[in-house]
Amino acid sequence: MIQAIVFLPLLAALVAGLGQRVIGTFASKIVTTGALFASCALSWPIFLSFLGGHAEPSVTPVLHWVSSGAMQFNWELRVDTLTAVMLVVVTTVSALVHLYSWGYMEEDPDQPRFFAYLSLFTFAMLMLVTANNLVQMFFGWEGVGLASYLLIGFWYKKPSANAAAIKAFVVNRVGDLGFMLGIFGTFLVFNTVSIPEILAAAPGMAGSTIGFLGMRLDTMTVLCLLLFVGAMGKSAQLGLHTWLPDAMEGPTPVSALIHAATMVTAGVFMVCRLSPMFEAAPIALGVVTFVGAATCFFAATVGTTQWDIKRVIAYSTCSQLGYMFFAAGVGAYGAAMFHLFTHAFFKALLFLGAGSVIHAMHHEQDMRYYGALRKHIPLTYWAMMAGTLAITGVGIAGVFGFAGFYSKDGILEAAYAAGGGGRIAFWVGTFAALLTSFYSWRLVFLTFFGKPRWAASEHIQHAVHGDHHDHPADEHSGDDVHHAHAADAHEGTAGYHPHESPISMLIPLGVLSLGAVLAGFLFNHPFIYPEEGAAFWKGSIFFNEHLMHAAHEVPTLIKWMPFTAMAIGLVIAWNSYIRNTALPARFVAQFGLLYKFLFNKWYFDELFNILFVKPAFAIGRFFWKRGDEGTIDRFGPDGAAALVQGGTRLAVRLQSGYVYGYAFVMLLGLVGLASWAMVRFL
């Protein structure tokens, strides 16, 4: 069964990618989508069997892979509770994304290639989560990196898409260098790459030292920090996060797959899979907590200022990943995985819902040109409402809550119970919850409420009249929101009516809405409750029962803090974008520097451009112009060519074709020979 789950997407990718000219577009879509729904159908029974306590961890050999000295391992598929959770997340979201893409990509002429890339992406992620050794995990790790590059740059004729794909690829190579060094160091210390053997031996290495960069450092701290650098790259943590918002250049289904189920969840999965190693490295766990909390705060602040609907959700992903990492940092790995699980449903829902809005608005992504869409696309509206209620954590303890209410609150309570740095993470996470509520409801109010503001949109005008207007740059100042409001519904909008998406796009929205509403309520006990958690996880992660007991016993005031933060964010958003729409412009006018700082993403891109990009280009130009052209070519190929060319010119001059010229040369030769003989022998 597990072989079919993993290899069906690969087979479908090969058939659609290599055989598209033979089988055609429709058959390619059928093959890839059918394979993913088959993998999904096989994954849920495995998850439910672990949920019911009927299944035990297993390892299925595929083939003997590497035998090189002390390094010997097979290609094996490991299935335990952690794998089962990831299987349903990856296959469910991917299957729904495949189905959704039937409608969203309907007009694209290159659909077989797109669906082949989606299936390849899914296969790589499945290979990662079923890995039983670090090399196999790295194989899947690099596979999702490759697939993300192909999908982000799918519209390769678009320069911004190519630039975004290259940026994602390069930034992830930085993180992957740390991951590779961590794997090398782990093999050096444990003399194996087998994950079960490493995790069994990890506690015994606590307190040992290793030589690194000319110093003696704690072994497990060094290894875990190197591995975490890899997780930072894949999961877009602060410092290696800059690729994530640019990845929005790819088609919207790609954004949903990357942000909900595949690439960005790989880092969280890796840290949880290797949790016994991290438990032996308290300093590394402190770094994970700090980076996660900082990312959570940073991304939430940036999300409050963005106008592109997809970028708002992208920064939301970055912030939610920060929650997962600081949960792992305080030792609440079950809570981290639970938030990964629920987040997959509501984040896929939000991205696909945004895609439905973009589809209805003729590819317009700027929320300033939306408004009043709930009347035109009601099904998309209610789906987005379900996702918003889930991500903001709406719920009442002991009664009912949406998905994020259980998972995010579980993280914050665990962080508070952990004490120390966890308390700081709790307050940072609570403030981020307020910002999350604000920018999420801001998105809803700007998109679905108020008056239509379509007249100012270039895309809508072009759709209605066929003419072309200058489209406002994305980097508008904050007072443009009331400029957009001023456009209201004047001429230009009457000829265009937003339309609901086709059924192939609405079915995934409906299914994911159920997940956003019910996933937290149905599954919170086995994931994070101490009485059931240890039995559910079966040793697949380090489950700290003492911490989870303490998390459920925090003071009532602490339990209500996230809900209070959510309510405050909702009220601020309602007051700013429904009741008093001039308020955002006044805020920007008064706090212009703060707004520009946040809108420009804390200037990380500009800083990295100065520190890394420009010096790299300068070094490259130096070696190109001075080294390659000025030295190697000048004295190498170009120099030899010039010498041959000069000799040829001289030979051409000597070969005149006149007899007297040749006779003169022969005479000179005879004279020279006679002169040499006279000097030599007389």
N, C-alpha and C positions, 0 to 999 in steps of 0.2 A: 504493500500500500504506500509506504513512504517513498519508494522508488518512483511510483507513478506520480505522486504529488510533486516531487522535485523535477523530474525529467520531462513531464508532459509540456510545461512551458518552453523548455529548450527545444523539444521536437517541433512544437508549433512555430517557434521563432525561425527555425531552419527551413521549415516548409514554406512559411509565408515570405521569408526573406530571400531565399534562393529560388523558390519556385513560383514567384508571383507572376512572371510572364506566362507561365504555363497554366496555372489554375485561375488567375485573375483576381481582381480586387475583392469581390464578394466572398469567394471561397477562402481567401486569406483571412478575412475578418471572421468567418465562421470557424475556421480551424483554431485561430488564436483565442478567440472568446470562448469557444467550446472547451478547449484545453484548460483554461483558467477556471471555468465553472466546475469542471470535473475535479481539478485539484482542490478547489474550495469545498466541494461536496465530500471529498475524502478527508479533509482536514478537520472539519467540525466534529465528527465522531471521535477522533483522537483526543481533541480538547475536552469534549464532554466526558470521555472515559477517565481522564485524569481528574476532572472536576468531581466526578462521582467516587473517586478513590479506587477505581477498578483496574487502572493501568499501572504498569511499572516501567521505569526507564529501560530503553533497549538501544542496541547498536547494531546497525545492519551494514555488513561489509559490501563494498561495491567492487573494488579491485585493489591489488597490491600496487602501491604508488611509488614510493621512494625507498631505496636501500643504498645508503651512502655512509659507510663507516658506522659511527654510533647512531646516525640518524636513520631510523627505519620506521615507516608508518604506512598505513593503508588509507585508501579513500573510503571513509565510513560515514554513515548517516546516523547521527545521534538523535534520539527522540526521548525527551523528558518533559516535565511540565513547562519549563521555560521555552523549549522548542515548540511545544504544542500551542502556547499562547501566541508565539510569533507566527506560527503556521496559519492560524485563523485570521490574524491581523493582515498578513501579507496577501494571502490568497483571496480573502473576502474583498478587501479594498481594490486589489488589482483586477479581479473579475468584474466588479462594478465599474471601474474606470474603463475597462475594455468595452463594456456595453454602452457606457455614456459616450465614448468616443465615436460610436456609430453615428450619432446625431451631430456631435460637435465638429467632427472632422469630415462630414459628409461631402463638402465641396472641395476638399483637398485632393489634388491629383495623385498624391504619393501615399495613399493610405496603407498599402501592404507593408511598406517600409516602416511606417509609424507603428503599426500593430506588431510587427516583428521585433522592433526595439522595445516596446512595452513588455512583451513576453520574455525577451532576453533579460531585461531589467529584473523581472520577477524571479527568473531562474537564478540569477546571481545572488539575490537576497535570500532565496531559499537555501542555496548552497552555503551561504554565510551562517544562517541560523541553525543548520543541521550539522555544522562542522564538529568533528570530534578531536581535531588537532589544530594548532595555530596556523599551520601552513594552508590547510584547507579553508580556514576562516579568512586568511589573507587572500586566497584565490577569489572567494566571494566578495571580499572587501574591495578588491581592485575591479571586479566585474561590475559592481554597482557604480563605481567611479567612471568606468568606460561607458556604461549604458546612460548614465546621467549626462555625460558629455555629448553623446549622440542625440539624446532627446532634447536637451536644452538648446542645442544648435540645429534642431530638426529643420527649421526654416533657414537653411544655410545661405540663401541669397540675401538675407537680411543682416547687414553688418553688425547690428547690436546683438543679434542672437549668436553670431559667431564669437563676438567679444565675450559675451556672458559664458558661453561654453568653455572657452579657453580659460577664463578667470576661475570658473569652478574647478576645472581640471588642475590648474597650477596650484591654487590654494590647497586643494586636497592632497597634492603631492607633498606639500610641506608637512601636513599632518601625517601622511603615510610614511614619511622618513622616520618620524618618531615611533610609529607603530612597528616598522621594520626593525629599528634598533631595539625596541622592547622585545620583539620575538627573538632576535639574535641573543640578547642578554638572558632571556628566559631559558633558551636552550643551553647557553653556556653554564648557567647556574644549576639547572635541573637535569641536564643531559637528556632531555626529551622534549618533544613538542606536543605530546599527548595531553589534552586538557584535563582529563580525570587524574592522571598521574601528577601533573603540576599542582592542581588544587589540593590533592591529598598531602603533598609535601610542603606546601606553602607555609602553614603555621610553624613548621620546624625551622624555617629560615628567618623567622623574626629575630631581630637583633644582630644578624650577621652583617658583614661589610663587604664591599666590592670596590675594586679600583675603577674610577671613572673620571675622565678629564684630569688625570694627575692627582686625584684625591681619593681618600678612603671614605666611602659613603654607605649609608644603610642600603643593603641589597634590595629589599622589597620596595623601599621608597623610590629608588632609581628606576627599577623595572616598571612599577605602576605609573610613575610620572611619564615615562616614555610611552607606555601604552595609552595613557590618557591624552597625550598630544594627538595621537591618531584619532581618538574619540572626539576631540575638539574640532578636528578638521571635518570629519564626516557629519557631526551633529551641530556644526556651525556655532561653536561657543566663542565667547568674546575674544577677539584677536584673530580668529580664523573663520569669522562669520561673514565676511564681506561678499562671499560668492552667493549667499542664499537669496537676498532680494533680487540680484541680477538674474537669478535662475528663472524669474518670472517671464523672461523673454521666450521661453518655450511655450508650447500649447498648454492651455489650462489643465487638461487631464494629466499632463506630465507633472505640473505643480502639485496636484492632488496626490499623485503616487509618491513623489519624492518626499513631500512634507508629512504624509500621513502614515505610510507603511514601509517605505524602503530606506532610502539613503540616510536620512537624518536620524532614523531610529537605530541605525547600526551601532553608533557609538554608545548609546544607552544600553543596548543589548550586550555589547562587549564588556562593559564595566560590570553589569549584573552577572554575566556568565563567569567572569573572573573575580567575583566578589570575595571569595576566600583569600585571594592574593591581596586585594585592597584592604581587607580587615587586618592583615599583618603589616600594614603600612599606614599608621595613623596620620603621619604628615601628608602623605598623598591624599588621604581622605579629606583632610583640611583644605588642600588645594582644590579638590573637586567641589567641595561645598562653596568655597569662595568664588570660583569661576562660575559655577551654576547660578549663584545668587546675583553676581554682577551681570551675567548675561540676561537673566530674568528682568532685572531692573532696566538695563540699557535698552533692550528691545522694546519693552513696554513704553518707555518714554518716546522712542522714535515712532512707534505705531500711532501715537496720538496726533501726529502732524501730517501723515501721508495722505495723499489724495487718490492715488491709484488703488482701486479696490483690492487687487491681488497683492500689492505690496503691504497693505495693512495686515492682511491675513498671513503674509510671509513673516513679518516681524512678530506677529502673534505666535507663530510656530517657534521662532527663535526663543521667545520668552518662555513658552511652555516647556521647551527642552531644558531651559535653565532650572525650572521646577524639578524635572526628573533627575537632573544631575545633583542638585543639592540634597534631594531625597537620598540618593545613593551615597552622597558624601557623609550624611549623618547616620548611615547604616540601615535606612529604611528601603531596602532594595525591592521588597514586595510592593510598597507604595509607589516607587518609581515605575515599576512594570505595570501597575494598575493604571497609572496616569497615561503611560504609553498606550495601553489597551483602549481606554476610553477616548483618548485624544485622537486615535486613528479614525474613529467613527465621526466625531464632530468636526475634526479638521478636514477630512475628506469631504464631508457634507458642505462645509463652508466654502471650500475651493470649488467644488462642482456647482454649488449654488451661485457663486460669483461668476462661474463660466456661463451659467444659464442667464444671468443678468447681462453679461457682455454679449451673449448671443442675441438677446432681445433688443439690445441697444446698438446693434450693428457694429460691434467690436469696440465700442467706446468703453474705456476703463476708468475715466476720471469721474469720481463721484459728484463733482460740482455740476455735472451735466446730467444728473439723474433726477430723482424726485417723483413722488406719487406713483411709483411703480407697483405698489401692492394691488391696485385696482386692475392693472393690465396683466400681471403675471402672478396671480394669487398663490398658485401651487409652489412656485419658487420662493415667494415671500414666506409662506408658512414653514418651508424647509429651512430657510435661513434663520427664521425665528427659533426653530428647534435647536439649530447649531449654536446660536447666540446664547440661548438659555443654558445650554450645556457648557460652553466655554467660560461663561461668566460665573457659573456655579450657583445657579438659583435652586433653592431647596430649603426644606425645614427639617432639622434633625429629628429622627424618629417617626417622620411622616412620609415624605417623598422628596426626592431631589433629582435633578437632571444629572447626566453622567459626570460632568466636571465637579459637581457639588461633593460627590463622595471621594473622587480621586485627588483633587487639588486640596480639599480640606484635610484628607488623610496625610498628605505630605506636610502641610503646615503644622498640623498637630504633632507629627513625629519630629519635625524640626524643633518645635518648642520643647518637647519632652527630652530631646537629646541634650539640651543645655549648651553652654559654651558658644561656639561659633554657630550652632544650630539656632540659638535664640536670635542672633543677628539675621540669619537667613529667614527666620520666621517673620520678622518685621519687614524685611525687604520684600519678601514674597507677598505679604499682606498689602503693602503699598502697591506692588505690581498688580495685585488682584483688583485694586481700585482703578488703576490705569487700564487694565484689561477690560473692565466693565465699561469704562468711558469710551475707549476707541471702538469697542464692539458695538455698543448702542449708537455711537456716532455714525458708524457705517450703516446701520439699519435705518436710522432717521434720515440721513442724507439720501439714501437709495430709495426707500419705500414711502416716505412721508413728505409733507410739504407740497409745494407746487412743482409742476413739470419745469425743468430748466434745460430742455433739449435744444432750444433755439441757438445756443452758443456753441453747440458741438459741431465740429467739422465733419465728423463721421455721419451724424444724422443729416446734416445739410446735404452732404454729398449723396446720401442714400435717397433723399427726397427729390433734390433738384438736379443731381448729377454734376453740380459745379463744385468748386474747391475754395475753401476758406482757410485762412491761416489758423492753425490750431494752437491754442495757448500752450506755452511751454510748461512742462511739469513743475518747474521751479518757480511757481507763482508765489507771490507773497500771500500771507494769511488773509488779507482783506479781500482776496478774490472770492471768498465764499459768499460775501454779501453781494459782490458783483454778479456772481452766478445766480443768486436769489433774485436779483433785479431783472435778470433775463426773463424769469417767470415762464409764461406760456404764450409768448407773442408769436409773430409769424415765423414759419419754419417748422413748428411742431405740429401744426394741424395736418400736414400731409404725411406724418409718420406716426404709426401706432405700434408701440412695443408688443411683441407677440410671445406667447408661452412657448417653451421649448418642446421638441418632439418627445414622444413617449419613451424612446430609448434613453433620453436624458433624464426624464422624470422618474422612471422606475428606480434607478440608483439613488436619486434624492429621497425617495420614499423609504427605501430599505435603510439607508444611512440615518434617516430621521428616527427610525425605530431604535437604532443603536445609540444615538445621541440622547434619546429620552430614557431608555431602559437599561443600558449597559451598566451604569453605576449601581442602580438599585438592585439588579439581579446578581451581580458578581462581586460586590464589595466584600462580602464576608470571607470567601476563600482567599482572596488576594491579600487582605491586610488585617483580618481579625486574628488575634493570637491563638484563639482556640482552634481555628481551622487552618490557618496559614501554613503551619509546619507540615501538616498532613497533606495539604494541597501541593506545596512546592517540592516535597520529597527530596530535599537536599540539592535541588538544581540551582538554587541560589543560597546565599547565607541569610537565613531568616532569624532576626533578632526578636525573639518572643518577648523578652523583658522590655525592649524599647516600644514594641507595639502595645503592650499592656499599659505602659506609661502614657503613650499617645492617646489612648482611649480614656484616660483618667485625668487629662489636663483640665484646668478650671473651666467652668461654663463660659465665662467671659471670653476666654481664648477661643473656645469653639465657635462663638458668635462673631468673632472679629472678621473672618473672611466674608461672611454674609453682610455684615455692616459695610465693609469696604465695597462690596458689589453694589449695594443699595446707593451708597454715596456716588459712585461712578455713574450709575443709571440716572440719578437726579441731575447731576451736573450736565450729562449729555442731553437730557430732555430739556433742561433750561436753556442750553446753548443752541440747540438745533431745532427745537420745536417752539418753545415759548418765547424766547428772545433771540432771534437769529442774528441780531447785530452784535451780540456779546463776543463771539470769537474774533471779529475784526477789532473790537476795542481792546481785547486781551493782547492781540498781536501788536497793535500800535503801542501799547504800554510796555510789553516785554518782547520787543522785537529781536534783541540779541539772543535771548533764550530760545525763541521760536526758531530763528535761523540755525542755531546750534543743534537743536533737535531735528529740524527738517533736513539738515545736511548730515544726519546720522553721526553726530559727534565728530565729524570731519575725519573719520577713520580712513576713508578712501583717499582723501587728499594727503593725510599723513603718510599712509603707506606708499603713495605715489612719490612723495619726496624721499622717504627713507629707503625704499626698495626698488620701485619701478624705474625711476629716472637713473639712479646709479647703475642698475642692471643694464639699461639701454646704453648708458655712457660707456660702460665696460665693453659691452658687445660691439659698439661702434669703434672703440679703440682697437680691439683685436681684429675687427673686420678691415678697417682702413689702414691702420699702421702695421698690424701683424700679418693679416692674410694678403691684402693687396700690396702694402708698402714693403713687406719683407719677403714673405714666402713666394708670392707671385712674381715679385720684381726680380729676385735672385734665383727663383726656381723655374716653374713652367714658363713665365713670361720672359725671364732672362735667357733661358735656353732657346726659346722661340726667337727672341731678338738676335741672338748670336747666329742662329741658323739663317735667319732672314738677311742679316748683314753679309754673311758668307755667300749666300745665294746671289745677292746683288753684285758682289765682287766677281763671282764666277761668270755671271751674265755678261759683265763688261769684257771679260777676257775672251768669251766665246763670241767673237765678232762675225765670223764666217768668211773673212777675207784671207786668201792664201798667204799674202805677204805678212799678215799678222802672225799666222802660225809659224812661218819661216823665221820671223824675227825672234819668236819665243824659243824655237829650236836652236837658233844661233846663240841666244843668251845661255841656253842650257849647255851647249858645247863649250862656250867660253868659260862658263863656271866650272864645268868638269875639268877642262884643261888647266885652269888656274889651280884647282884643288890638287891635281896630280903633280904639278910643278912644285907646289909648296910641300907636298907630302913626300915626294921621292927625290927632290934635288937638294 
